[in-house]
Amino acid sequence: MATDKLLLLFDKPLEPSFAKKGGNKTIEVPVDYLTDRYKEIAPTLANRIGEDSDEIVQVNQVPHPDLKDVLELGRRENFSLFLPKHKAMAAKLIDIFLKAKNVDEFFSLAVYSRERVNPYLFIYAYSVAILHRKDTKHIKIPNNIQTFPDKFFDSKVFGEVRESAAIVPQGSRIPIEMPLDYTASDLELEHRLAYWREDLGLNLHHWHWHLVYPGSGPPEVVRKDRRGELFYYMHQQIIGRYNVERLCNNMRRVERLTDWQTGLNEAYFPKIDSLVASRAYPARVKDQKMRDVNRRELNVDVEDIVRWRDRMYQAIDQGYVTNTQGQRVNLTEFEGIDILGDMMEPSDLSPNPQLYGSLHGMGHMIIAYIHDPQGKHLEPFTVMGDFNTAMRDPIFYRWHAFVDDVFQRFKGTIPRYTREQLDFPNVSVTDMNVKTPSGSTNQLNTFWQQSDVDFSNGVDFIGSGSVFVRFTHLQHEPFTYNITVNNTTGSNRMGTCRIFLGPKTDERGNPLLLNNQRLMFMEMDRFTVNLKQGQSTIVRNSTQSSVTIPFENSFRDLNRPAGVSQDQFNFCGCGWPHHLLVPKGKPEGYPMQLFVMISDYEQDKVDQPATDDAVECDDASSYCGLRNKKYPDKRSMGYPFDRVPRQGAETLPKFLTPNMRVQDVLINHANRTVRPRSNN
């Protein structure tokens, strides 16, 4: 296909575009497109083009794009979407790519830009453009592990990768094994959660979500249905899942980062270098304090985020925000959270960026520069400054626990759900259980699994051929939900089945009050069901979850499944990694509660606009929505646990209506490791 050539620009991001790409293809770059470094040897390059190449890819010359502002970021500097200057650069480059008249012009502009623009910035803008152009949306872009593996792996790996690629023949290479524990020892309490925080799929999810939902750029890229609410909900679920994981490891729930004057107790030493930028990601030692940042690329004071926080609290308490025209915009029951999400991130949709600032983003950057706030030592930002790496750091979760608490303050101001808003008259859930292929009932089983990933395309100047790295991650046995429903309405009805999983007790083993428990209820699945008259049984496999993407979409560049379009497969790269659907549990079993609810589809359904998408993509619609469509659920995200419970429903049993049911389950963790899947 004519668009296949676009994928070549993801290969080996530091190597020039005329170097061999895609196995053994060569891009014939016009001399005028070459940088000064290579123009002098252009005749030599021309003679070499085509030698032993399977295919020569032509580039049509077009007028040079205006890259003046974009080039302010050096080729060997790191790139952060939290930095306003970098966001503006990315938005400009995205706009240039989107305005290309056709694929050939887009490719030409991209080749010219690739030779000059910071590789991190280029790949981000290029990926966003591919995702949002009508003529390229069918292309499956590589995940960021394939393009920038340095952001995901132990830095020690890369020396072995280069050695293997240079010396060992392709057929004789064995995977290079990366240990599960490499950033700290068990003497560091927070390291108990390193397997989760540093999980490749988890960090890819965060990267891909922000790729699908950019905060800045042309309106058609940013303005998406319920974008701000989705920012809130996706991150709320991360904190809920993280807290459950902590409880499984005998740790307290994460403490909100609200004291911005005292040193941070958590240290983090990432052990990852940057193959593109000239510096490795710095460490943060214990007890460093958040201080005013005064650097070339950013000036922000701690007092700024204090002021923005107070203004958001004021807006929540008074029930409205003030837009740039001085008008009141009410924080209504259903739309208020969407407005607050755009303000908090912030996205270009914020009603008043000057007044409400960038609380979430600048909090990230003040922490990211905590080690060198004035740039005296020329140190780059830490992992907290990068969407690819931020979730590795324990402080990410303390910061986002604060961010979520601001959202929960708003949720506490809106009406609580009444029994009538929760009930589905004459529909009741009478039984529920989960079963595994091994024969367990109401027991979920987790273990360790090894997997291999090929990232040879992301390591420059090592020649061709695959080089696999083997890593270890959490995995669970598949399971099936069996839900018995009784419909006595007198006719067939449509319902929405909502499944959540949450802890039963707190850190001390005491039963949780619902207002605390609801914040740790993890959405496991949501789907539409046809309820026949009388009693029926719903059978649903865990692999069908509306939250997760398949394992293969996270790590492996496999052919798409039969019947699934490339557009589907590409968008479905956004989603929670399926191998982390179930918390780790404990060897003796960790008690959890599985919650199911059947709500009335007539109250849930959304009238969708007509689009040119032939096949729907809903692998992870709960966290990522639907491509080019409205969010597929009219209810507030997280319903029915997104609000303070009604009076008299302080515990989960008192909260239940007949269309709900709770089942106690145990999560058993076996400390065994399963060998990798085949690389063939």
DOTORTOR-304396 format. One record per residue (C-alpha): x negated, z, y negated. Coordinates in Angstrom, 3 decimals. Layout:
N
         X         Z         Y
         X         Z         Y
...
END
This chain:
680
         X         Z         Y
     0.000     0.000     0.000
    -1.079    -0.634    -3.592
    -0.825     3.058    -4.347
    -3.127     4.169    -1.514
    -6.143     3.574    -3.747
    -5.048     6.494    -5.919
    -6.055     8.919    -3.189
    -9.680     7.764    -3.354
   -10.172     9.625    -6.635
    -9.637    12.980    -4.908
   -12.729    12.494    -2.744
   -15.936    14.317    -3.691
   -14.923    15.137    -7.262
   -18.451    15.301    -8.710
   -19.653    12.027    -7.210
   -19.099     8.990    -9.438
   -16.123     6.783    -8.663
   -18.315     3.916    -7.458
   -19.729     6.041    -4.604
   -18.198     5.499    -1.163
   -14.695     6.975    -0.941
   -12.019     7.344     1.710
   -14.438     6.919     4.601
   -16.061     3.604     3.717
   -14.342     2.122     0.673
   -15.997     1.246    -2.618
   -14.355     1.177    -6.038
   -15.745    -1.667    -8.158
   -15.981     0.151   -11.469
   -16.315    -2.088   -14.559
   -19.644    -1.645   -16.327
   -17.754    -0.706   -19.489
   -16.219     2.256   -17.613
   -19.564     3.720   -16.580
   -21.051     6.614   -18.490
   -24.364     6.134   -20.287
   -26.135     7.758   -17.352
   -25.216     4.865   -15.053
   -24.918     1.896   -17.424
   -28.663     1.325   -17.372
   -28.599     0.800   -13.632
   -25.393    -1.238   -13.639
   -27.047    -4.415   -12.209
   -28.448    -2.416    -9.313
   -25.095    -0.854    -8.712
   -23.421    -4.253    -8.709
   -25.804    -5.460    -6.003
   -25.104    -2.398    -3.884
   -21.328    -2.642    -4.227
   -19.914    -3.981    -1.048
   -22.891    -3.264     1.157
   -21.520    -1.995     4.455
   -18.157    -1.246     2.801
   -14.943    -1.841     4.702
   -13.045    -2.581     1.494
   -13.751    -3.241    -2.185
   -11.125    -1.727    -4.496
   -10.734    -3.553    -7.799
   -10.173    -1.852   -11.154
    -8.413    -3.776   -13.926
    -9.901    -3.179   -17.345
    -7.482    -1.637   -19.852
    -8.031    -0.211   -23.352
    -9.904     3.055   -23.183
    -7.644     6.119   -23.421
    -8.164     8.564   -26.291
    -9.945    11.459   -24.583
   -11.388    13.055   -27.705
    -9.718    16.473   -27.354
    -9.856    16.428   -23.558
   -13.634    16.032   -23.533
   -14.151    19.322   -25.387
   -14.268    20.939   -21.936
   -17.642    20.204   -20.388
   -18.037    18.676   -16.952
   -19.706    21.794   -15.579
   -17.376    24.402   -17.077
   -14.514    26.145   -15.316
   -10.919    25.288   -16.163
    -7.985    27.648   -16.603
    -4.329    26.921   -17.211
    -4.065    30.404   -18.697
    -6.182    29.262   -21.664
    -4.069    27.609   -24.405
    -6.807    25.093   -25.248
    -7.131    24.038   -21.633
    -3.347    23.791   -21.242
    -3.218    21.489   -24.268
    -5.989    19.301   -22.826
    -4.143    19.044   -19.513
    -0.862    18.222   -21.254
    -2.514    15.398   -23.202
    -4.129    13.895   -20.095
    -0.872    14.147   -18.131
     0.901    12.322   -20.951
    -1.712     9.541   -20.900
    -1.241     9.086   -17.157
     2.560     9.189   -17.300
     2.690     6.502   -19.996
     0.780     3.974   -17.896
     3.021     0.939   -17.423
     2.333     0.514   -13.707
     0.197     1.767   -10.831
    -2.733    -0.543   -11.602
    -2.908     0.643   -15.201
    -2.562     4.269   -14.060
    -5.445     3.781   -11.616
    -7.625     2.162   -14.282
    -6.992     4.973   -16.774
    -7.717     7.517   -14.058
   -11.013     5.869   -13.041
   -12.186     5.774   -16.652
   -11.165     9.406   -17.194
   -12.637    10.642   -13.930
   -16.124     9.604   -15.008
   -15.919    11.752   -18.134
   -13.371    14.561   -17.789
   -14.016    17.981   -16.263
   -13.234    17.544   -12.533
   -10.924    20.580   -12.314
    -8.961    19.413   -15.348
    -8.876    15.816   -14.115
    -7.592    16.627   -10.631
    -4.889    18.946   -12.006
    -3.580    16.425   -14.551
    -3.926    13.554   -12.073
    -1.986    15.485    -9.400
     0.813    16.428   -11.812
     1.102    12.812   -12.911
     1.304    11.542    -9.322
     3.990    14.105    -8.551
     6.092    13.095   -11.552
     5.691     9.305   -11.812
     8.511     7.374   -10.150
     6.119     4.774    -8.735
     3.710     7.286    -7.158
     5.863    10.215    -6.035
     5.747     8.988    -2.422
     1.994     9.650    -2.236
     0.916    12.774    -0.368
    -1.766    14.364    -2.494
    -4.461    16.369    -0.697
    -4.221    20.126    -0.958
    -6.777    21.836    -3.134
    -8.781    23.116    -0.162
    -9.685    19.517     0.603
   -10.704    18.760    -2.981
   -12.188    22.071    -4.157
   -13.038    24.141    -1.072
   -15.407    26.250    -3.176
   -12.380    28.109    -4.562
   -11.275    29.281    -1.114
   -14.301    29.913     1.112
   -17.222    32.291     1.380
   -20.099    30.761    -0.600
   -22.431    31.184     2.404
   -20.500    28.475     4.239
   -21.631    25.618     2.026
   -25.300    25.753     2.945
   -24.334    25.446     6.605
   -21.908    22.622     5.765
   -24.637    20.579     4.080
   -27.066    21.263     6.915
   -24.527    20.171     9.514
   -23.578    17.033     7.576
   -27.203    16.040     7.015
   -28.606    16.676    10.503
   -25.911    16.918    13.179
   -24.258    13.650    14.312
   -20.510    13.403    13.748
   -19.520    13.804    17.390
   -21.742    16.853    17.923
   -20.688    19.005    14.970
   -19.106    22.348    15.789
   -16.920    24.312    13.358
   -18.701    26.710    11.037
   -17.085    30.104    11.435
   -16.174    32.194     8.424
   -15.706    35.929     9.094
   -12.380    37.586     8.352
   -14.189    40.300     6.367
   -16.785    39.061     3.897
   -15.890    40.373     0.426
   -16.170    44.122     1.124
   -16.405    46.773     3.841
   -13.847    49.269     5.083
   -15.326    51.816     2.687
   -13.240    50.050     0.038
    -9.590    51.049     0.546
    -8.187    47.884    -1.020
   -10.140    45.786     1.458
    -7.523    46.619     4.083
    -5.409    43.919     2.412
    -8.171    41.319     2.059
    -6.813    39.321     5.031
    -3.597    38.837     3.024
    -4.900    38.490    -0.542
    -7.652    36.052     0.446
    -5.480    34.024     2.818
    -5.942    30.302     2.248
    -2.259    29.458     2.591
    -1.227    32.190     0.166
    -3.570    30.957    -2.560
    -2.596    27.337    -1.909
     1.043    28.343    -2.401
     0.258    29.765    -5.842
    -1.692    26.633    -6.813
     0.963    24.224    -5.563
     3.866    26.086    -7.206
     2.210    25.770   -10.612
     1.494    22.098    -9.857
     5.193    21.448    -9.243
     6.211    23.628   -12.209
     3.629    23.027   -14.970
     3.978    25.298   -17.984
     2.921    22.636   -20.500
     3.183    18.885   -20.732
     5.733    16.178   -21.478
     9.370    17.400   -21.369
    10.125    15.545   -18.133
     7.352    17.524   -16.438
     8.212    20.980   -17.777
    11.979    21.029   -18.336
    13.353    21.781   -14.879
    16.472    23.589   -13.754
    16.123    27.396   -13.907
    12.369    27.142   -14.240
    11.935    30.509   -15.937
    14.086    32.284   -13.376
    12.088    30.687   -10.584
     8.872    31.962   -12.182
    10.391    35.455   -12.101
    11.738    35.237    -8.564
     8.725    33.661    -6.883
     6.424    36.327    -8.301
     8.914    39.134    -7.617
     8.924    38.140    -3.974
     5.118    38.134    -3.926
     5.043    41.733    -5.148
     7.755    42.761    -2.682
     5.888    41.199     0.234
     2.597    42.699    -0.897
     4.131    46.176    -1.040
     5.469    45.835     2.493
     2.026    44.720     3.639
     0.529    47.800     2.007
     2.997    50.068     3.802
     2.050    48.407     7.102
    -1.566    49.401     6.384
    -0.777    53.036     5.478
    -1.231    52.434     1.766
     0.907    53.347    -1.207
     2.966    50.772    -3.016
     1.082    48.998    -5.781
     0.849    50.890    -9.053
     1.986    49.019   -12.166
    -0.772    48.278   -14.664
     0.737    49.927   -17.755
    -2.216    51.919   -19.099
    -4.332    49.358   -20.942
    -6.807    51.863   -22.380
    -8.176    53.440   -19.198
   -10.720    51.810   -16.904
    -9.386    49.834   -13.947
    -9.994    51.717   -10.738
   -10.118    48.548    -8.632
   -13.339    46.593    -8.303
   -13.507    43.093    -6.854
   -16.501    41.007    -5.738
   -15.126    37.577    -4.775
   -18.185    36.066    -3.019
   -17.170    32.548    -4.007
   -19.313    30.121    -5.974
   -18.221    27.070    -7.894
   -19.633    23.759    -6.730
   -18.432    22.121    -9.951
   -18.918    24.762   -12.634
   -22.410    25.992   -13.396
   -21.646    29.646   -12.651
   -20.179    31.572    -9.732
   -17.025    33.637   -10.209
   -18.250    36.990   -11.603
   -17.461    40.350   -10.052
   -15.552    43.158   -11.729
   -17.070    46.564   -11.150
   -15.025    49.759   -11.043
   -13.714    51.448   -14.215
   -14.112    48.525   -16.598
   -11.694    48.650   -19.542
    -9.524    45.915   -20.997
   -11.044    44.960   -24.353
   -10.421    42.449   -27.131
   -11.631    38.972   -26.199
   -13.568    37.074   -28.848
   -15.050    33.958   -27.301
   -15.377    30.315   -28.235
   -12.418    29.344   -26.059
   -10.196    32.371   -26.674
    -9.468    35.070   -29.235
    -6.939    37.678   -28.167
    -6.693    41.428   -28.710
    -5.297    44.052   -26.392
    -3.000    44.942   -29.293
    -1.561    41.433   -29.074
    -0.196    41.965   -25.597
     1.019    45.443   -26.617
     2.968    43.835   -29.472
     4.387    41.066   -27.246
     5.408    43.617   -24.630
     7.242    45.710   -27.225
     9.031    42.656   -28.612
    10.192    41.672   -25.140
    11.432    45.202   -24.515
    13.256    45.103   -27.848
    14.846    41.761   -26.997
    16.015    43.099   -23.633
    17.405    46.299   -25.146
    19.265    44.499   -27.938
    20.495    41.720   -25.646
    19.127    38.698   -27.490
    15.962    36.898   -28.523
    15.260    35.215   -31.838
    14.325    31.537   -31.709
    12.073    29.635   -34.123
    15.055    28.878   -36.399
    15.808    32.577   -36.736
    18.935    32.274   -34.605
    20.030    34.716   -31.933
    19.912    33.499   -28.346
    21.878    35.897   -26.165
    20.347    37.138   -22.921
    23.459    36.529   -20.881
    24.176    37.785   -17.386
    23.087    34.598   -15.635
    20.891    32.716   -18.150
    19.002    35.685   -19.628
    16.445    35.918   -16.816
    15.664    32.208   -17.195
    14.903    32.644   -20.900
    12.753    35.718   -20.249
    10.808    33.903   -17.519
     9.876    31.095   -19.904
     8.867    33.654   -22.530
     6.839    35.761   -20.140
     4.751    33.025   -18.526
     4.910    31.412   -21.163
     6.008    27.811   -20.726
     6.713    25.223   -23.409
    10.367    26.238   -23.035
     9.804    29.641   -24.645
    12.343    29.975   -27.499
     9.748    31.447   -29.879
     6.094    31.369   -28.757
     4.849    32.724   -32.081
     7.047    35.829   -31.895
     6.915    36.584   -28.168
     3.454    35.263   -27.462
     1.852    34.938   -24.037
     2.181    38.332   -22.397
     1.638    37.243   -18.788
    -1.011    34.598   -19.432
    -3.112    36.540   -21.923
    -2.957    39.627   -19.715
    -4.568    37.517   -17.007
    -7.296    36.365   -19.377
    -8.085    39.753   -20.924
    -8.657    41.004   -17.372
   -10.532    37.816   -16.458
   -13.009    38.378   -19.305
   -13.214    42.149   -18.886
   -16.888    41.947   -17.875
   -18.037    39.883   -20.881
   -15.270    39.845   -23.527
   -17.489    38.572   -26.351
   -19.465    36.098   -24.279
   -22.763    37.855   -24.946
   -23.967    37.036   -21.452
   -22.397    33.554   -21.236
   -20.408    34.648   -18.199
   -17.320    32.657   -17.159
   -13.983    34.252   -16.337
   -13.333    36.023   -13.049
   -10.914    34.865   -10.346
    -7.997    36.261   -12.403
    -8.392    33.304   -14.753
    -7.626    30.635   -12.152
    -4.340    29.863   -10.356
    -6.349    28.910    -7.257
    -8.066    32.269    -6.965
    -6.098    34.929    -8.911
    -4.180    36.233    -5.892
    -7.420    37.262    -4.195
    -7.928    40.097    -6.695
    -6.145    43.457    -6.153
    -5.582    43.702    -9.917
    -3.348    40.603    -9.784
    -0.703    42.677    -8.022
    -0.952    45.611   -10.414
    -0.549    43.231   -13.347
     2.382    41.421   -11.760
     4.004    44.728   -10.804
     4.101    45.411   -14.553
     5.399    41.884   -15.257
     8.151    42.333   -12.679
     9.042    45.707   -14.146
     9.820    43.982   -17.464
    12.184    41.646   -15.629
    13.741    44.573   -13.775
    14.380    46.255   -17.113
    16.581    43.292   -17.999
    18.248    43.320   -14.583
    19.168    46.951   -15.276
    21.129    45.953   -18.390
    23.490    43.437   -16.793
    26.678    44.261   -14.836
    26.226    45.484   -11.286
    27.809    43.519    -8.475
    31.234    44.826    -7.528
    32.458    44.895    -3.943
    34.606    41.868    -4.793
    31.552    39.904    -5.941
    29.782    40.682    -2.676
    32.619    40.355    -0.173
    33.827    37.224     1.605
    37.443    38.096     2.433
    38.400    37.753     6.099
    34.852    36.865     7.124
    32.850    39.542     8.895
    29.465    39.729    10.608
    30.061    41.613    13.851
    26.676    41.417    15.567
    23.094    40.348    14.978
    19.771    40.334    16.802
    16.448    38.531    16.859
    14.723    37.320    20.005
    11.275    35.933    20.744
    10.191    33.495    23.483
     8.313    36.345    25.171
    11.608    38.154    25.731
    11.474    40.757    22.950
    14.762    41.700    21.325
    14.692    43.061    17.782
    10.910    43.163    17.922
     8.691    40.796    15.977
     5.137    40.273    17.155
     2.073    39.478    15.028
    -1.540    38.723    15.934
    -4.631    36.952    14.592
    -5.126    33.221    14.879
    -8.135    31.035    14.201
    -7.697    27.657    12.546
   -10.022    24.883    11.474
    -9.939    22.999     8.188
   -11.945    19.917     7.256
   -13.207    20.019     3.695
   -15.953    17.386     3.833
   -14.112    15.366     1.165
   -14.571    18.214    -1.295
   -18.335    18.690    -0.916
   -20.343    16.207    -2.934
   -23.405    14.274    -1.803
   -23.242    15.085     1.914
   -22.391    11.669     3.275
   -19.346    10.899     5.396
   -17.780    12.477     8.438
   -15.730    15.589     9.067
   -17.139    19.090     8.756
   -14.800    21.839     9.942
   -14.809    25.475     8.904
   -13.073    28.012    11.141
   -11.224    30.947     9.601
    -8.982    33.735    10.896
    -5.523    34.513     9.561
    -2.389    36.471    10.389
     0.174    34.772    12.626
     3.452    35.721    14.298
     5.356    34.739    17.393
     8.320    32.479    16.596
    11.738    34.062    16.868
    15.418    33.215    16.742
    18.245    34.830    14.779
    21.536    35.257    16.634
    24.387    36.133    14.293
    27.996    36.631    15.385
    30.604    35.930    12.716
    34.382    36.383    12.813
    36.439    34.120    10.543
    40.081    35.218    10.248
    40.957    33.173     7.152
    43.098    30.826     9.214
    40.941    27.746     8.587
    37.382    26.545     8.827
    35.256    27.787     5.936
    31.789    27.065     4.589
    29.443    29.939     4.004
    25.885    30.632     2.929
    23.838    32.716     5.346
    21.300    34.905     3.537
    18.666    36.763     5.554
    16.311    39.404     4.163
    13.765    41.749     5.737
    12.750    45.054     4.177
    11.093    48.402     4.972
    13.203    51.295     6.169
    11.078    54.162     4.841
     8.603    54.882     2.059
     4.931    55.883     2.266
     5.812    59.378     3.475
     8.309    58.238     6.084
    11.366    59.190     4.023
    14.400    56.855     3.938
    14.318    54.560     0.927
    17.046    54.609    -1.709
    18.506    51.150    -2.103
    17.362    50.713    -5.705
    13.753    51.014    -4.478
    14.296    49.281    -1.159
    15.909    46.195    -2.709
    12.678    45.340    -4.549
    10.913    45.006    -1.199
    13.582    42.982     0.577
    11.844    39.712     1.400
    13.967    36.606     1.579
    13.468    35.152     5.064
    15.994    32.328     5.077
    19.023    30.890     3.307
    21.178    28.089     4.688
    24.714    26.724     4.765
    26.927    27.356     7.795
    30.261    25.959     8.955
    32.441    28.888    10.019
    34.997    27.853    12.597
    38.176    29.819    12.996
    37.734    32.908    15.103
    34.410    34.110    16.448
    31.277    31.986    16.421
    27.550    32.522    16.847
    24.927    31.221    14.455
    21.562    30.463    16.056
    18.673    29.838    13.694
    14.979    29.441    14.470
    12.399    31.143    12.274
    10.584    27.821    11.805
    13.598    26.547     9.848
    13.079    29.096     7.058
    14.061    27.990     3.540
    11.135    30.009     2.186
     8.172    28.608     4.093
     6.391    25.344     4.703
     5.117    24.424     8.170
     1.658    25.549     9.169
     0.466    21.945     9.242
     1.465    21.374     5.616
    -0.713    24.280     4.550
    -3.996    23.355     6.217
    -3.948    20.074     8.044
    -3.821    16.544     6.654
    -1.543    15.328     9.438
     0.814    12.391     9.567
     4.258    13.294     8.308
     6.949    14.084    10.899
     9.317    11.326    11.979
    12.211    10.830     9.588
    10.480    12.567     6.676
     9.504    10.466     3.656
     6.104    10.777     2.012
     7.901    12.053    -1.097
     9.449    14.789     1.018
     6.172    15.697     2.669
     4.373    15.848    -0.691
     6.903    18.062    -2.457
     7.154    20.263     0.622
     3.541    21.214     0.068
     5.081    23.817    -2.228
     6.214    26.878    -0.287
     5.279    30.184     1.244
     2.839    29.755     4.165
     4.804    30.110     7.378
     2.115    32.174     9.075
     2.758    34.924     6.477
     6.541    34.963     6.884
     6.350    38.229     8.853
     4.366    41.278     7.645
     1.494    42.483     9.787
     3.280    45.529    11.199
     1.457    48.187    13.223
     0.181    48.500    16.815
     2.798    51.170    17.486
     5.479    49.143    15.718
     6.519    49.287    12.073
    10.248    49.967    11.447
    12.018    47.399     9.265
    15.618    46.472     8.525
    16.889    42.942     8.903
    19.802    42.182     6.588
    22.224    39.284     6.924
    25.023    38.280     4.596
    27.529    35.430     4.726
    28.678    34.571     1.210
    31.441    32.168     0.178
    29.974    28.689    -0.213
    32.690    27.801    -2.714
    31.123    30.397    -5.025
    27.568    29.316    -4.150
    27.645    25.529    -4.288
    26.003    23.487    -7.005
    27.172    20.063    -8.144
    24.015    18.004    -7.875
    23.243    14.988   -10.081
    22.660    11.659    -8.415
    18.959    10.849    -7.974
    16.920     8.092    -6.405
    15.612    10.449    -3.731
    16.745     8.999    -0.420
    15.956    12.076     1.655
    16.342    15.688     0.587
    13.380    18.045     0.730
    14.369    21.652     1.186
    11.643    23.135     3.372
    10.968    25.895     0.848
    13.856    25.541    -1.588
    14.209    29.312    -2.039
    10.848    29.507    -3.851
    10.354    25.896    -4.974
    13.809    24.480    -5.631
    14.614    20.833    -4.920
    12.782    17.842    -6.301
    14.618    16.229    -9.248
    17.693    18.353    -8.583
    19.285    21.605    -9.629
    18.368    24.796    -7.815
    20.538    24.675    -4.655
    22.327    28.014    -5.133
    24.623    28.994    -7.988
    23.981    32.698    -7.441
    21.226    34.582    -9.201
    17.938    34.261    -7.325
    17.532    37.202    -4.982
    21.294    37.795    -4.698
    22.563    40.319    -3.602
    19.433    42.454    -4.224
    18.521    41.224    -7.713
    20.535    43.932    -9.528
    20.878    47.683    -9.548
    23.435    48.580    -6.829
    26.943    49.665    -7.847
    27.878    53.308    -8.256
    28.293    55.012    -4.882
    26.003    52.536    -3.078
    22.765    54.495    -3.337
    21.789    53.644     0.250
    21.943    50.401     2.197
    24.778    51.484     4.556
    26.976    52.337     1.542
    26.183    48.956    -0.022
    27.456    46.910     2.919
    30.673    44.930     2.904
    32.209    43.413     6.085
    30.382    40.100     5.563
    27.028    41.894     5.834
    25.142    43.514     8.669
    21.865    45.373     9.134
    19.747    45.477    12.269
    16.767    47.768    12.830
    13.685    45.875    14.042
    10.091    46.755    14.878
     7.061    44.680    13.928
     4.324    45.075    16.535
     0.786    43.987    15.731
    -1.580    43.065    18.553
    -5.241    43.093    17.543
    -6.023    39.920    19.475
    -7.208    36.536    18.254
    -5.845    33.182    19.394
    -8.232    30.251    19.529
    -7.802    27.332    17.084
    -5.547    24.381    17.503
    -7.233    21.110    18.403
    -8.906    19.048    15.689
    -8.073    15.818    17.439
END
